[in-house]
Amino acid sequence: MARKSKQQFLTKPSQIQPQRQKIAVHALFKMFGIPSSVYPFQQSMVSGFEFQRMLTDCILLMDKEDVNKVKSVLQSKGLSFQRVLRQQKAWVQARNRRFISPASQLIHSVYKVLMTFGPLKCSATGQALFNGQAWKEAANFLELVAKGYLSEPSETPYITQNAGIQMGLPVYRCIRGTNSVEGGVHQILIRRFGTYNATPRFACNLMTEYKTRHNLDICVLAI
């Protein structure tokens, strides 16, 4: 049986139908899941890690004005922007507002990364970075991009500035996604159940009790 080529799994951006109808509720893809959206077959390859980095960087773009400010500060201390970005990426990202391009632009960047890294072969095993399943995941992810599930609505700001300025640079945070509840609300609910064998009625009662106490606590803190 002949093996399917990558072209059979990945449709060109020009052939994917964008989301045209007016959307009442705009659902956004969770940014925390971008690196694992397309799981390389050869995860241990160096190109596998580089692929995930490039995929994230081509989606989350840095504000040019912020980049120039950070470069200026680093140069005054004899440091290279690219070197600091490699070694202390979190530090650089915290001082750069990031945004996601409209779907019509983003899809071309994502497609280029997928087609560049997917066919790369391991010198030891001769196997490509993507297998058939990975190409299917890539095609599904590309369709999400085309329909605007990653792109940010222009009328909604997702970047806020933290209090205080360090080294003359403001520090930013992103409010998009569910990172604020990871390890917080989720873990609290799990600990309340003790086991996962609770009946639906008991689960609803626990949720109601937790919700009531949480809302009361918030009301007290707001006074």
N, C-alpha and C positions, 0 to 999 in steps of 0.2 A: 504494500500500500504506500503510495507516494506521500511524503511529508508535505504539509501545508507550509507555504512560505509566509514570511512576516507580512507581506502585502495583503494577504488574505485575512489577516487578523486586524490590521490597522487601516482605517479609512482615512483618506486625505482630508484635511480641514475643509477644503472647498466643497466636499461631497457630504459633509455633515450638516443636517438641518438645524439652524439655531432656534432658540426659543423666541417666538415672535409675538405670542399672545400676551395681553396685559396680565401681570401677576398681582393678585390681591395680597397674598402672603408670600414673602420671599424667603424660602428655605436656603440656608447657606451650609456648605460643606464644612465639616470640622477641620480647622487648620492643623490640629494636633495629629491628625491621621494622614497628612500628605505623604510623609516618607514611606509609609506602609501601604499606600494606595495601590502601588504596583510592586509586587514582591518578586525580586529577581530570583531566577532558578539557581544561579551560582552566587548565593549571598556572601560566601567567604571570599570571593574575588575582590581585589582592590577596586576594580571598576564598579562593583556593586555598591560599595560605600560612596564612591565618587558620583555614581548615578543618583543616589538618594539626595546627596548634597546639591547637585546641579538641578534636580527637579524642584527642590524646595526654593532654591535661589532664583530660578526663572519664574516662579509664581509670586513669591514675596519680594517685591522690588523695593530697594532703599530710595528714600527721598534724596535727590541730587543735592539740594541745599544743605541737608544735614550731613551728607557724606563729605562735602567740601569743608564744613565746619570741623568735623572730626579729623580730617586730613590735616588741616591747618594746625590744630592742637598737637597732634602726634608729630608733625614735622618740627614743631618748635622744641620738641623733646628728643629729636633725633631718631624717631621711630617711623617705620614704614606702615602705611595703612593696610596693605595686603598682608604683611607679616602678622600684624596684630589681629587682623580678621581671621587668619588661620589659627593663631594660638589662643586668642581670647575672643571668640566670635560672639559670645553672649554679651560681653562688655560693649562691643561695637554696636550690636543690634539694639541694645537698650538705649542707645543715644542716637538712633536713627528711626524716624517714622517709616513704616513700611506699608505698602499698598499693593493691591492686586488689580491688574489691568482689566479693561472690559473684555468680555469673552471673545470678541472679534479679533483682538490682538493677542490675547493670552493663548488661544488654541494653537497658534503657529509656533510660539515658543515651546510649549509643552510637546507638540508633535516633533519638533526638531530634536529635543533631548531624548525622547523615546526612540526615535529612529537612529540616533547616533550611538546610544549605549546598548540597545536591545540586541543587535547582531554581534557585538564584540565577543570574541572567543577566548577562553582560558588557554594559555600557552601549554599548560600541563595536561589538561583533560581534553582539550579541543571542543568543549561544549560551549554553546552561546550563553550569554548572560540571561536572556529570556528563553524560556521554553514555551510550548503551546499555551499553557495556562496563563503565563505571565503576559503573553501577547493579548489574550482575551481580556485580562484585567486592564491592560493599557487601553484597549479599545473602549471599554466601559468608562474608564476614567476620562478619556478624551471626549466622550459624549457628555459627561457631566460638565466639563469645561465649556463645551459649545453651548450648553443650555443655561449657562450663567450661574451655576451653583457655587462657583468659587469666587467670582467677581463680586466686588462690594457695591451695594447701591450708593450712588453718589450723594444722596441726601442724608446718609447716616454716617456720622463720624465714629470710628472704632478706636482711635488712638487718643489717649489722654496723657497729660503731662503730670508727672509726680511732683510733689513739693520739693523745692530745693534744686540747686544747680551745682554740679560737680565739675571741676576743671573748666568752668565757663561753658559747660555743655548741659542742656536739659536732659532729664531722664524720662523716657516714655514707657507707657504700658498699653497693651491691647486688651480691650474688653470683649472682643469677639470670641465665641466658643464657650465651653463649659469647664475651663481650667479651674475656675473659682470653686467648683464643687468636687473636683477630683481630690480624693483623700479627705474631704470634709464631710459634706452631707452624705455621700455614698457610703463611706465607711461607718458613719454613725448609724445609718439604717441597718447595715449588715450586723453590727454589734447588738442592736436591739432585738434582732430575730434570734440570735444565738445559733440556730441551725437554719437550713433552707427547707425544712419540712413543715412550715407553717401552713395552715389551711387558708383559703382565700379570705374567709370572714375574719380570722385572727389577724391576717396581714392588713386588711382594711382598718381594723381597730387600732393596730399599732401605728399605722400611717396617720390616722386621724389624731391620735394622742400626741404624736411627735409634731405634727403641723400646728396643733393648738398651742403646745408649749413654746414652739419656735416663734410663733406670731406674738405671743404674750411677751417673750423675752425681747423681741425687736421693738415692741411698743414701749416697754420700759426704758430701753436704751435710747429711744428717740425723744423721751421727755426731757 
